[in-house]
Each structure stands twice: as C-alpha cells, then as structure tokens.
Amino acid sequence: MHTGTSIIMHAPRMEVFETAANLELWPKILPHYRYIRYLERAPERNLVVMAAVRSGIPIAWTSEQTIDREKVEVRFHHLKAFTKGMRVVWTFNETPAGVLVEIVHDLQFRIPPLAPLVDRIIGDFFIQHIASRTLSCMKTHLESRG
C-alpha cells in the first residue's frame, strides 16, 4: 500500500513543521485525535500511542516518531496494531502557492494474500480519511492564527 495526501498551507514553513512535529498539540487542534500518550520522549525521537476516531470507529496504534530538523521531515514507524511496519513521512516544501505539506504512507502488509483487502480498508477507509482531515484541521489552525 502506498498513499499520499497533500495540502497547501499559508504559514511559515518552520511553523508548519513544528506544529506537525508537536504531538502534544494534536488532540487540541485535531478533533478526530482522541489522545497521544508518550511512552518515551526526547527532542528528536518519541515513542507514542496515538488514538483517533474515523466515523465513530476508535483506532489506536503505537508509533516511533522521528523529528528531522535538518531535512525538515517528520517520520513515523508504526510498531503495533494492524498497521505494524508502516512508514509515514511528512514533508514540507516551499512553493509559490504556499507550503506544500505531504503525508506519504507505505505499508507492505504482513500477510500478502490479504494485502488487496487491507489496502482498501486500512488505506482508503482509514488512512486517507484521517490524513486528509489531519491536514485540513492543521491548515485551519495555522491559518487562523494570522
């Protein structure tokens, strides 16, 4: 499974990056996130349990977050749940239209015969919906700060 979701945000690039990297902020500005619980915390690497809701369906997963200020990327590696092994990369690129924020999800599902079904359920139903809503809500938060 490979999915990409993107949006243009009108805010300074590093402000967008730092907002995306600050998981403590997510449940406050992203209404579909129920909580983020830190298992380990450091300036550039965190181990977290993340929980969101999709159309009333609660989901949770454990993820390692890497904050790469040199590359201006936020990366996640899912360690538990149905998305175990998924790699997620957030990028932040200046364009004439604004900051292009893109989230790319890559997962090779552990049980190959089930991969096509998992792609539709996890990829289309959960990931695409949650990623799109995350970007939209983050955009609203950043742009409303003026």
Beta strands, then each sheet from edge to edge (+ up, - down):
strand 1: 2-9
strand 2: 33-40
strand 3: 45-54
strand 4: 57-68
strand 5: 73-78
strand 6: 87-95
strand 7: 98-106
sheet 1: 1+ 7- 6+ 5- 4+ 3- 2+
end
